[in-house]
Amino acid sequence: MAQFDPRRQPLRLAPHVFTVLAAVAVTLLAGKVYQPVRAETLPPMTAEQLEALEARAMANAGAQAGLTAPEAVPVQIRSGETFEQALRRTGVGGADVQAVVATIASAFDVSQLRAGLKFETAIARPRAGRGDTRLIGLTMRTGPASQLTVSRTFDGALRLRALEEKVTHETVVLKGEVKGSLYATAQRMGASGAVTRKAVQLFSHKFDMDRDVKGSDQFTLVFARTVTETGRVVETGELLYAELKGQVFYRYKPVGGGETQYFDASGKNTRSAFMRTPLAGGFRMSSSFGYRRHPISGYRRMHQGIDFAAGTGTPIVAPADGVVVEARRWGGYGNWLRIRHSNGLESGYGHLSRYAPGVRAGQRVRQGQVVAYVGSTGASTGPHLHYEIWRNGQRINPAGVKTQEGTVLSGAELTAFRAEKSRIDRIVLAGGERRAGQASQLVAPKA
């Protein structure tokens, strides 16, 4: 069994360099392709030696007989499947599989490799069509910034390497001008989908995101993230601060625990009882509440809701806490959803492409939770959301719903909030901050 020393300084090379190197090096194995495999530890090599080795392998790439050119085969562990079983699906022979499992097991507990984990293999197949497929190399991400590589040496042995990138923890201050929609603009500038959706959700308490937010409006988003030395984002934290059109939101978690909430500069909870718009992505209002000429029938009749034009799959969120009353097909509404809220209010959503996982009649939902996705089912001329509001059983104009604002912090909680606000203000003023750190592990090393 190969021995892997975790104290050895890892080489910082491109993610798949050892897989590629091993794939071309197989061409030098003439006469040794079907020798019994051995898993052993080889002396460490310098970057210069590896470069020379790769050049030599490339120069002799056409010398191998009996095997096809190496090909990359991605693999994902299926539900109920072990790592060994997933590896066998590539067609690799039992001896090779057992050697690879033994090699990796010297550094990691392979029983902890769960369903959904992806890894990539490089294999070569016998030209005559007889015999087992040959494993040339394998790469597996064991953490956000770390990778395990198994490659084959010239004499057929398997070599184990751990590659790890340095990471930096950043607090990003993203400032920009709305161009099109806040959602699309923030994502183009590098904000994650989760951060962007949270910002849109917060501002939806104060603005109609279609009519009130225009191009050239300035915004600021502050959030934490972890990036590798190559610039790849491996983790993104929660939204810490958001500002748009004079409205600001500070993230704050109560001292005694509890739900993270957002407050304005004075310590007032910005969460209203009912959000003004239920969409978490880019959209525009395409039809208002009132009489109109129906786009399909051509007749003039009452439109008892608001239509929002948005792309198929745009997330729809619950505007307030409530209970799902209906989640079913309903005539021209297509896929239909209705949620009952407090104070005699109910909200309805038509033409959905699908429901969010777990959303069904009787299910409780929280404000801002994704409940469905925009579609074009039923009597519809294109992807959009038909949105309705009832008060005590009567349809009303959703744009006219007015509700109370949130509560205000006081005492020790207000003091703690002000300290957190000052910290965030310093970050905004400085334009962000950076510090070196470690990324979290996805696969734990073997004890």
N, C-alpha and C positions, 0 to 999 in steps of 0.2 A: 504493500500500500504506500502510495506517495506521501511524503511528509511535507507539510506546508508551514513555513515559519512566518507568522503574522508580523514579526518584528522587522522583517526584511523591508528595506525602503522600496516601495513600488515604483516602477518606471511610469512616467507620465506620457503615454503615447495615445494615438487615436483609438477609439473604442474597439474597432475590429481588426487592429493591425496583426494580432497574433493569429486570428482565424484566417485572414488572407494569406499571411506568411506561410502558415501550415498547409493551406490549400495548394499553393504553388510548389511547396517543398515536396509534396507527395510524388512529384515527377522524378525525384531523385531516388526513389525507393525500388528501382528495378531489381527484380529478383528477391525482394524482401516483403512484397505486398502482403503475402499470406502467411508470414511468420507469426507465431503467437505474440500477442500484444503484451507489453509490460508497462506497469505504472511505476515510475521511479522519479526521484528528484535529481535535477541536473544543476550543475554550477550556474550561478547567476551570470548573465551576459550584459555587457555595456550596450548603450544605444548604438555606438559605432559598429560593434560586432553584429548586432541585429541587422543593421543597414547592409553590411557586407553579405550577410547570410541571405537576405531578401534578394539582393542583386544576383547572387549566385543561383538561387532558385529560379528567378525569372529567366536567366540566361539558358537554363536547362529545362525550360517548361515543356518542350516537345519530346523529351527523352523517354517518358514513361510509357510502357506498353501494358495493356491488360485492363486499364481503368479509363473511364471517361474523364473529361475535364471536371474539376471540382465545381459544385454548385451550392448556392446558399439555400437552406431550407428552414424557414421559420417554424417554430413549434410552440404551442400553448398547452399547458397541462389542463386536461378536462376534469370535470367534476367526477370524483371517485377514482381518479387515476393517479398513479404514483409517477415520480420523475422517471423511473426506469421504464415504465410502460409507455410514457410519452415519447421517450427516446427511441424505443423499439418501433414506433410508428413510422420512423424515417426509413426503415428497412435495414438499419445497421445490425450486424450480427451480434449474437449473444455474448461472445467473448469481448468484443469492443464495448458493448453496453456495460458489462460488468466492470471492465477496467476503468471506464469513465466515471461510473458511480463510485468506485473505490477511490479514485483520485479526488473527486470533489468531496467525498465524505471525510477525507483527511483534514479538511478545513471547515466544512459546514455540515450541519445535520440535514441530510437530504429528505428526511421524513417531514421536515418543516416546510418543504416547498409545496405550496398550496395550489389548488385549482385557480386558473386565471394567469399564473405566472408565465411569462413569455421568455423564450430564449432562442438563439439562432445557431444552427449547425451548418458545417460545411462538409459535404459528403461527395464521394466519388463512386460511381457504379461500375461493375464489371462489364467490359465491352462485349463479351460473348453472351451476356445475359444470364450466366450461371454464376452462382456463388453469392456471398453476402455483400451488401453495400459497405463501403469503407468509411469510417468516420475520420475526417481530416482535422476538424477543430470544432469548438463550441464556445459561445460567449453567453453569459448570463448576468443580468444586472442584479446585484445583491443589495443595493441601496441607491438612493437618489443620485449619488455622485461616485458610486463604486461599482466595479464590474469584475467578474470572475471569468478567466479565459483558460481553456484547455486546448493545447495544440500538440501536434505530433512531431517528434524529432526525426532526424534522418534514419535512425536505426529502429524506428517503430514505437519508441517509448512515448508515453503521454506526459506532458509538462503542464503544471498548474501555475498560473500567475494571477495576482490580485492587482487590479489597476484602480487607483483612487485619485479623483480630482480634488484640488483644494476648493473650498466653498467660502462665499462671503455672504453674510446676512446684511441685507439692505433695508432701510426704510425709505421708500420712494415717495417723492413729492411730485405728482403729475399735474402740470398746469397746462391748460390749453383753451382753445376756442371751439365751441360747438360747430361742427360742420355736418349738416344732415340731421343727426340725432346724437344725444349724449351717449347713448349705448354704443353706437357704431364708432364714434370719435374716440371714446376711451379705449375701446378694444384695439383700434388701429395704433394707438399710442402705447400699447403694451400692458394695459390692465387686464387681469384675468376675467373670465366670464362671471365668476362668483362675486368678485369685487364690483364689477360693473352693474350686475343685477341688484346688489345691495344698495348701491348709490341711487339707481333709478327708483327702487322701492322707497327709499327715504324721501327723495324729492317728490314722489307721487303723493305724499301727505300734504304738500304745500302747493304743488303746481299741477296743471293739466299739461302733461309732458309733450303733448302735440301742439297745443295752441299757445301756451305760456312760454315755452323755451324755443328761442329762435337762433338762427345762425349768428355768430359773432358773440353770443353770450359766453362769458368767461367762467371756467370751472376749475376746481382744485380737488384732487383725490390724493389721500395719503394711505399707504398700505405697506406691509412688510413682505419681503420675499427672500428666498435663498437662491443664489446663482452660483454656477461652477466657474472655474477659471476660463472656460471657453465661452461663457456667456449664456449657458443653458439654464433656464429657470426650472428648479427642481421642487420648490415648495412656495406657496403663496399664502400669506396670513390674511387675517380679516381686515376690512376697511377700518381705518383709525379716524379719519377726518374727511368730510366732504363739504364743499362750498359751491353754491350756484346762485346767482342773482341775489346776493346778500343774505341768503339762508345758509347757516352753518350747522354741522352736526359733528359732535364729538362722541367717540365710542367710550363707554364706561361700564365696568363690571362692578357691582356692589361689593363693598368690603367683606360682608358676611357671606359671599357667594350669591348664587342666583343667576338669572338670565342677563346676558349682556344686552345693554340698551344704548340708545343714542339720545343725546341732550343738546340743546342749544347753548350759547355762551353763558347764559344766566343760570343754567342747571335745570331748565324746564324740559321735560320729556317731549321729544318732537313727535312721538307716535300719536296720531289722531285715531279716533275710533273707526274711521272708514277712509281708505285710500281713495284718491280721486280717479285714478286709472288703474286697471288690473293687469297691464302688460309689463313685462320685465325686459322687453327688447325694443328695437326700433319699430316705429309705427306712425301712422297719421290717421286722423279722424276722416273717414270717407263719407259718412252719412250721419246727420244729427237726428235728434228726437223730434218728431212732428210729421205733418203730412208731406208726402213726396210721391213721385211717380216711380212705381216699383220697377226695378231694372229687368225683371223677367216677364211679369204679366203685362206691364205697360200701363196698368191702371193707377190712378192716383188714390192713395190710401194712407192710413196712419202708420207711421213707423214708430213702434213702441219701444225703441231702444236706441243705442248708438253703435255704429259700425266703425271698426278700426281696421284699416288696411295694414297687413303685416305678412311677412313671409311664413310659409308653412313651417311649423315646428317652433315658432316663437313661443317662449314660455308664458303662461297665463297664471297669475297669482291670486290668492284669495284676498280681497280688499279688507277683510276683517275676520276675526275668529268666528267659527260657526260649525255647523253640521251639514254634511252632504245629504240632500233630500232625494235627488235624482241624478243618475249617471246612466243614460240610456239613449237609444235612438228615438227621435221624436219628429216624424214627418219632415217638413221642409227645413227644420232646424238642423237636420242631420244628427251628428253626435251631440248630445245635449247634456248640460250639467246645471244643477240648481243647488244653491247653498243657503241655508237658513241662518241668519245672524240675530243679534239681540235687537231690542227696540222695534220689533215688528218688521224688520228689513229682511229681504231675500234678494240674492243676486243670481242671474241666469246667463249662460254662455252657450252660443250656438255655432254650428259648422266646424266643430273641433276635429282635428286629425286623430287625436288619441287622448286618453286620460293619463295623468301621472300615476306611477305605481302605487297601489294601495288605495286609490281614490274610488270609493263606491258608496252606495247609500248606507247611511248610518255612521260613516267615518267622520271623526272630528278633524278640523283643519285649523291652522293658525294663520294669523295675518301675515302676508308675504310668502306663504308656502306655495310652491308650484303645484297647481292642481290639474292642469291640462295644457294642450298645445294647439296653436292656431292651425286651422285647416280649411277645407272647402267642401265639406260634406253637406248633403241635403240640397236645397234650392239655393245655389250659390254660383256667382259668375267668376269667382276667383278667391284666393286665400284671404280670409279676413275673420275678425271676431265680431259676432253680434252680441252686444252686452245689454242686459236688462236689469232694472231694479224694481222691486215691489215694496210698497209700504202698506202693511195690513191688507194684503191681497190685491192691491191696485197698482198697476204699472205707473211709475213716475219717471221724470227726466233724470237720468243718472248724474248729469252735470249739476243738478240743483241740490244734491244731498249735502247737508251740513251737519257736522258732528262736533262734539266737544274735543278740546285739546287734552294733552296728557298732564301728568302731575309735575310738581316742582320738588327738587331735592331740598333737604334742610338738615341742620345740625351736622353731625360727624360725616354723613354721606356727602353733604355739600362741600365740606372742607376737603375730603378725599377727591371728589370730582374736580375741584379747582386745581389741586396738585397735578392730576393727570392732564387737565386742560393746559396747564403751563408747560408740561413736558412736550405735549404735541405741538404747541405754539412755537417752542424753540426749534423743533424739527422742521416745521414749515418755514420759519425764518432762515434757517441754515440751508434750506434746499434739500434736506435729506441727511441720512447718516449711513455709515458702513462699518462693519467689524468682521474680522475673520472668525470662523467657527467651524463646527462639524455638522454634517447633514445627518438626519436620522437614518437608522438601519432598516432595510426592508427584510433582510434575511440575517438572523443572528449567527455569528461565528460559532464553531463547535467549541464546547467548553473543554 
